[in-house]
Amino acid sequence: MKKEIMEQPEAIASCLEGRITPQHILPGVFGPQAEPIFKQVEHVYLTACGTSYHAAMVARYWIEELADIPCTVEVASEFRYRKIAESKNSLFVTLSQSGETADTLAALRLAKTMGFLSTIALCNVAESAMLREADLPFLTRAGIEIGVASTKAFITQLIGLFLLALLLRRNKTTDHVLESEMAAELQQLPALVQTILQQDMNILQWAKTFTDKQHAVFLGRGNLYPIALEGALKMKEISYIHTHGYPAGELKHGPLALIDSHLPVIATVPNDALFEKNVSNLQEVRARGGKLYILTDRPEAFTYEAFTDAHVVTMPAMHSLLTPILYTIPLQLLSYHVAVLKGTDVDQPRNLAKSVTVE
């Protein structure tokens, strides 16, 4: 797992190679037949399981913000077993690391019998059933991933979904300035991820305070809420600590009852439109004795008295649209280090398999 975390700059570069220039996203990223299909899209339906489901949740924020297209996200095992109200000109998008995930593959096959405009599959295995059967296949090119808890496959799924959002946007506007800006930002991602990986020892110091913990809470707002869910999933998968991810704005609707001096609260707090809201939420946690672990590109905001005992790791500044990719990395490192310190099997956690091929 550690090896695969450290390979993420190269995985991102590989995923982007031949797909972007410094100015724009290249045509044909999803195949030569994609462009006329994308021009007709009025709704996007995403379905996946586990970590891939969290990537799909992030994509909803991107697609609705960038392309102004309504988007639905659903766990694949739920999609299969309920009546779906079909939407006009709806694009069906499915995600899987292996391309053989039973529920997700069955959802794709079901979708192909329904009235969807077309189907897309994002996957990391070229010869997988999912890529063969989708109308528009997208290979994420993360390289072989052996660890059960997905890291680089997840990150490259996010890259692919961000490219999809930008391409859908292209058909909704004549303003391509943002696309050019995002293409330039994407090319900087491998270097930025490398700087985050250099925080490894700081994250290890965080992890040393988790070894006697039985519970933890992860917080995020906006497009970082799914990353809070992903951070919580990684921690529970390999360290067996009971964790939950929440939107930070939901604290007063129940989770504040959990807060005490024994509960670690891990928060993603980038300098975006929700920064002040996030700080206010963390003040509520601190007032109730919660132990704060903060990822932020504005560390100076947490130096005053209310946060004197907070643990803070400084993140690089990045456009708010791309923060889900960057803020995932330290959460992967945290779960890894906690698991190692607790002596669990990091690469093969109990009761789990890399590819879930049965229901």
Phi, psi and omega per residue, in radians:
M1 nan -0.763 -3.135
K2 -1.072 -0.753 3.102
K3 -0.992 -0.775 -3.086
E4 -1.251 -0.584 3.016
I5 -1.064 -0.789 -3.092
M6 -1.236 -0.311 3.126
E7 -1.468 0.004 -3.006
Q8 -1.147 -0.606 3.041
P9 -1.014 -0.744 3.121
E10 -1.199 -0.645 3.126
A11 -1.121 -0.734 3.104
I12 -1.098 -0.801 3.137
A13 -1.063 -0.713 3.124
S14 -1.133 -0.730 3.128
C15 -1.088 -0.622 -3.095
L16 -1.488 -0.344 -3.031
E17 -1.025 2.248 3.125
G18 1.294 0.122 -3.113
R19 -2.019 -0.335 3.098
I20 -2.391 2.776 2.921
T21 -2.059 3.071 3.086
P22 -1.110 -0.203 -3.073
Q23 -1.953 -0.476 -3.032
H24 -2.813 3.009 3.051
I25 -1.519 2.315 -3.097
L26 -1.270 2.574 3.065
P27 -1.191 2.739 3.073
G28 1.455 0.147 -3.130
V29 -1.030 -0.642 3.117
F30 -1.865 0.391 3.101
G31 1.796 2.748 -3.062
P32 -1.144 -0.419 -3.106
Q33 -1.555 -0.004 -3.037
A34 -1.246 -0.698 -3.001
E35 -1.007 -0.873 3.119
P36 -1.124 -0.519 3.087
I37 -1.192 -0.814 -3.107
F38 -1.044 -0.548 3.137
K39 -1.141 -0.374 -3.090
Q40 -1.693 -0.148 -2.984
V41 -1.193 2.209 3.073
E42 -2.075 -0.117 -3.135
H43 -2.785 2.554 3.091
V44 -2.162 2.331 3.112
Y45 -2.068 2.060 3.139
L46 -1.939 2.395 3.080
T47 -2.485 2.514 -3.081
A48 -2.970 -3.139 3.114
C49 -2.246 2.658 2.991
G50 0.996 -2.325 -3.140
T51 -0.989 -0.717 -3.141
S52 -1.077 -0.573 3.088
Y53 -1.101 -0.652 3.099
H54 -1.147 -0.666 3.049
A55 -1.062 -0.722 3.116
A56 -1.099 -0.653 3.106
M57 -1.103 -0.707 3.073
V58 -1.087 -0.723 -3.099
A59 -1.050 -0.574 3.110
R60 -1.034 -0.745 3.099
Y61 -1.067 -0.794 -3.100
W62 -1.136 -0.823 -3.057
I63 -1.159 -0.733 -3.128
E64 -1.260 -0.616 3.133
E65 -1.324 -0.773 -3.046
L66 -1.439 -0.761 -3.025
A67 -1.806 -0.159 -3.126
D68 0.986 0.710 3.130
I69 -2.016 2.254 3.099
P70 -1.036 2.512 -3.008
C71 -2.427 2.365 3.097
T72 -2.059 2.397 3.113
V73 -2.185 2.326 -3.109
E74 -2.565 2.519 3.019
V75 -1.100 2.365 -3.022
A76 -1.045 -0.662 -3.118
S77 -1.186 -0.385 3.052
E78 -1.436 -0.704 3.134
F79 -0.979 -0.681 -3.059
R80 -1.166 -0.473 -2.911
Y81 -2.087 0.513 3.010
R82 -2.517 2.840 3.113
K83 -1.328 2.152 -3.120
I84 -1.726 2.222 3.021
A85 -1.384 1.957 -3.056
E86 -1.258 2.470 3.132
S87 -1.852 2.583 3.133
K88 -1.170 2.337 3.086
N89 0.887 0.881 -3.113
S90 -1.671 2.301 3.105
L91 -1.651 2.213 -3.121
F92 -1.707 2.148 -3.095
V93 -2.134 2.251 3.115
T94 -2.227 2.606 -3.050
L95 -2.262 2.472 3.044
S96 -2.807 2.472 3.067
Q97 -1.210 -0.817 -3.056
S98 -1.568 -0.443 -3.051
G99 1.375 0.108 3.135
E100 -2.151 0.113 -3.126
T101 -0.997 2.124 -2.943
A102 -1.007 -0.915 -3.090
D103 -1.126 -0.702 -3.105
T104 -1.223 -0.728 3.110
L105 -1.130 -0.699 3.089
A106 -1.129 -0.647 3.097
A107 -1.119 -0.714 3.094
L108 -1.076 -0.797 -3.134
R109 -1.119 -0.662 3.076
L110 -1.139 -0.768 -3.119
A111 -1.034 -0.598 -3.111
K112 -1.230 -0.260 3.067
T113 -1.642 -0.097 -3.088
M114 -1.747 -2.941 -3.021
G115 -1.657 0.528 -3.142
F116 -1.240 2.569 3.130
L117 -1.062 -0.783 3.131
S118 -2.911 2.984 3.133
T119 -2.181 2.452 3.078
I120 -2.123 2.447 2.992
A121 -2.203 2.269 3.013
L122 -1.897 2.188 -2.998
C123 -2.698 2.774 -3.101
N124 -1.809 0.057 -3.107
V125 -2.130 1.992 -2.978
A126 -1.086 -0.638 -3.064
E127 -1.609 0.218 -3.058
S128 -1.228 2.722 3.113
A129 -1.081 -0.642 -3.074
M130 -1.124 -0.772 3.123
L131 -1.192 -0.587 3.123
R132 -1.200 -0.602 -2.985
E133 -1.624 -0.335 3.129
A134 -1.312 2.629 3.087
D135 -1.151 -0.702 -3.065
L136 -2.190 1.661 -3.120
P137 -1.473 2.524 3.070
F138 -2.304 1.964 3.110
L139 -1.524 2.157 -3.027
T140 -1.389 -0.315 3.014
R141 1.052 0.632 3.122
A142 -1.329 -0.243 -3.000
G143 1.501 2.944 -3.080
I144 -1.049 2.250 3.094
E145 -2.084 2.055 -3.062
I146 -1.761 -0.631 3.140
G147 -1.014 2.374 -3.119
V148 -1.080 -0.737 3.114
A149 -1.356 1.932 -3.024
S150 -1.209 2.405 3.083
T151 -2.211 -1.290 -3.064
K152 -1.216 -0.499 3.076
A153 -1.156 -0.662 3.097
F154 -1.131 -0.821 -3.109
I155 -1.053 -0.737 -3.122
T156 -1.286 -0.453 2.976
Q157 -1.082 -0.763 3.104
L158 -1.042 -0.733 3.117
I159 -1.045 -0.843 -3.140
G160 -1.060 -0.712 3.134
L161 -1.196 -0.605 3.096
F162 -1.174 -0.699 3.062
L163 -1.073 -0.713 3.109
L164 -1.056 -0.787 3.137
A165 -1.061 -0.719 3.130
L166 -1.162 -0.677 3.136
L167 -1.220 -0.640 3.057
L168 -1.156 -0.633 3.108
R169 -1.104 -0.623 -3.067
R170 -0.975 -0.560 -3.109
N171 -1.560 -0.006 -3.106
K172 -1.928 -0.102 -3.073
T173 -2.644 2.700 3.028
T174 -1.692 -0.051 3.139
D175 -1.585 1.909 -3.098
H176 -1.878 0.268 -3.138
V177 -1.122 -0.777 -3.122
L178 -1.114 -0.684 3.102
E179 -1.037 -0.746 3.109
S180 -1.106 -0.744 3.126
E181 -1.085 -0.752 -3.110
M182 -1.213 -0.625 3.089
A183 -1.070 -0.737 3.109
A184 -1.144 -0.707 3.124
E185 -1.135 -0.719 -3.139
L186 -1.051 -0.633 -3.138
Q187 -1.201 -0.344 3.103
Q188 -1.520 -0.191 -3.025
L189 -1.014 -0.837 -3.119
P190 -0.963 -0.721 3.135
A191 -1.183 -0.672 3.136
L192 -1.178 -0.712 3.095
V193 -1.093 -0.655 3.109
Q194 -1.070 -0.679 3.111
T195 -1.151 -0.606 3.107
I196 -1.202 -0.689 3.107
L197 -1.059 -0.449 3.097
Q198 -1.256 -0.140 3.057
Q199 -1.516 0.159 -3.039
D200 -0.908 -0.787 -3.095
M201 -1.189 -0.583 3.084
N202 -1.165 -0.701 3.094
I203 -1.153 -0.625 3.085
L204 -1.051 -0.688 3.104
Q205 -1.105 -0.679 3.021
W206 -1.003 -0.867 -3.026
A207 -1.012 -0.587 -3.110
K208 -1.096 -0.368 3.122
T209 -1.575 -0.024 -3.097
F210 -1.741 -0.203 -2.926
T211 -1.122 -0.421 3.122
D212 -1.791 0.165 -3.101
K213 -1.537 2.571 3.090
Q214 -1.904 -0.264 -3.067
H215 -2.505 2.721 3.048
A216 -2.750 2.697 3.124
V217 -2.163 2.376 3.090
F218 -1.987 2.341 -3.096
L219 -2.133 2.504 3.022
G220 -2.777 2.769 3.093
R221 -2.230 2.731 3.131
G222 1.050 -2.381 -3.081
N223 -1.266 -0.008 3.028
L224 -1.681 -0.087 3.026
Y225 -1.078 -0.808 3.068
P226 -1.068 -0.503 3.113
I227 -1.254 -0.563 3.004
A228 -1.089 -0.715 3.082
L229 -1.108 -0.721 -3.137
E230 -1.179 -0.721 3.084
G231 -1.061 -0.717 3.114
A232 -1.145 -0.711 3.127
L233 -1.107 -0.786 3.131
K234 -1.019 -0.775 -3.104
M235 -1.106 -0.779 -3.100
K236 -1.258 -0.576 -3.117
E237 -1.052 -0.782 -2.956
I238 -1.973 -0.312 3.105
S239 -1.855 -0.237 -3.133
Y240 1.140 0.383 2.978
I241 -1.453 2.367 3.132
H242 -1.292 2.060 -3.055
T243 -2.295 2.707 3.033
H244 -2.369 2.516 2.983
G245 -1.862 2.407 -3.117
Y246 -2.368 2.646 2.845
P247 -1.196 2.315 -3.050
A248 -1.030 -0.528 3.127
G249 -1.206 -0.169 -3.141
E250 -1.561 -0.025 -3.041
L251 -0.924 -0.778 -3.060
K252 -1.301 -0.139 -3.115
H253 -1.699 0.417 3.077
G254 2.526 -0.933 -3.029
P255 -1.065 -0.438 3.125
L256 -1.039 -0.412 3.114
A257 -1.118 -0.380 -3.130
L258 -1.429 -0.345 -2.935
I259 -1.269 2.195 2.956
D260 -2.680 -3.032 -3.027
S261 -1.249 -0.140 -3.121
H262 -1.755 -0.100 -3.029
L263 -1.748 2.018 3.031
P264 -1.289 2.392 3.098
V265 -2.146 2.017 -3.096
I266 -1.787 2.161 -3.019
A267 -2.209 2.412 3.033
T268 -1.756 2.070 -2.989
V269 -2.326 1.277 3.107
P270 -1.307 2.838 3.130
N271 -1.428 1.371 -3.129
D272 -2.222 -2.901 -3.076
A273 -1.121 -0.341 -3.109
L274 -1.790 0.213 -3.055
F275 -1.025 -0.875 -3.100
E276 -1.123 -0.650 3.071
K277 -1.071 -0.751 3.124
N278 -1.066 -0.800 -3.139
V279 -1.046 -0.734 3.118
S280 -1.075 -0.731 3.101
N281 -1.083 -0.709 -3.128
L282 -1.234 -0.526 3.045
Q283 -1.110 -0.621 3.081
E284 -1.127 -0.723 3.108
V285 -1.103 -0.831 -3.092
R286 -1.106 -0.659 -3.129
A287 -1.120 -0.352 3.141
R288 -1.818 0.218 3.026
G289 1.531 0.109 -3.130
G290 -1.130 2.561 3.111
K291 -1.609 2.045 -2.990
L292 -1.710 2.384 3.024
Y293 -2.212 1.965 -2.910
I294 -2.070 2.253 2.982
L295 -1.831 2.114 -3.053
T296 -2.738 2.675 3.001
D297 -1.724 0.176 3.028
R298 -2.235 1.155 -3.075
P299 -1.093 -0.459 -3.116
E300 -1.117 -0.360 3.140
A301 -1.278 -0.154 -3.079
F302 -2.095 0.524 -3.135
T303 -1.798 -0.144 -3.108
Y304 -1.482 3.101 -2.877
E305 -0.978 -0.677 -3.064
A306 -1.080 -0.366 -3.077
F307 -2.117 0.457 -3.034
T308 -1.060 -0.546 -3.113
D309 -1.846 0.258 3.095
A310 -1.320 2.535 3.043
H311 -1.617 2.158 -3.053
V312 -2.199 2.300 2.988
V313 -2.037 2.269 -3.080
T314 -1.453 2.253 3.115
M315 -1.813 2.682 3.041
P316 -1.242 2.635 3.081
A317 -1.290 2.498 -3.115
M318 -2.734 2.691 3.061
H319 -0.930 2.415 -3.039
S320 -1.027 -0.473 3.126
L321 -1.122 -0.487 -3.047
L322 -1.768 0.022 -3.131
T323 -1.061 -0.544 3.116
P324 -1.010 -0.594 -3.137
I325 -1.206 -0.824 -3.077
L326 -1.223 -0.731 -3.029
Y327 -1.334 -0.173 3.025
T328 -1.201 -0.642 -2.966
I329 -1.038 -0.910 -3.126
P330 -1.143 -0.474 3.091
L331 -1.225 -0.604 3.022
Q332 -1.103 -0.812 3.139
L333 -1.081 -0.695 -3.132
L334 -1.094 -0.838 -3.132
S335 -1.092 -0.700 3.118
Y336 -1.045 -0.899 -3.072
H337 -1.144 -0.688 3.117
V338 -1.077 -0.767 -3.137
A339 -1.104 -0.747 3.125
V340 -1.084 -0.789 -3.126
L341 -1.140 -0.530 3.116
K342 -1.471 -0.173 3.069
G343 1.399 0.383 3.101
T344 -1.492 2.913 3.124
D345 -1.428 1.750 -3.010
V346 -1.114 -0.745 -3.020
D347 -1.462 -0.488 -3.113
Q348 -2.272 1.251 -3.117
P349 -1.120 2.676 -3.045
R350 -1.073 2.529 3.007
N351 1.214 0.061 -3.065
L352 -2.065 2.717 3.080
A353 -2.274 2.693 -3.127
K354 -1.163 -0.754 -3.137
S355 -2.093 2.041 -3.080
V356 -1.560 1.681 -3.004
T357 -1.781 0.121 3.036
V358 -2.302 2.777 3.122
E359 -1.203 nan nan
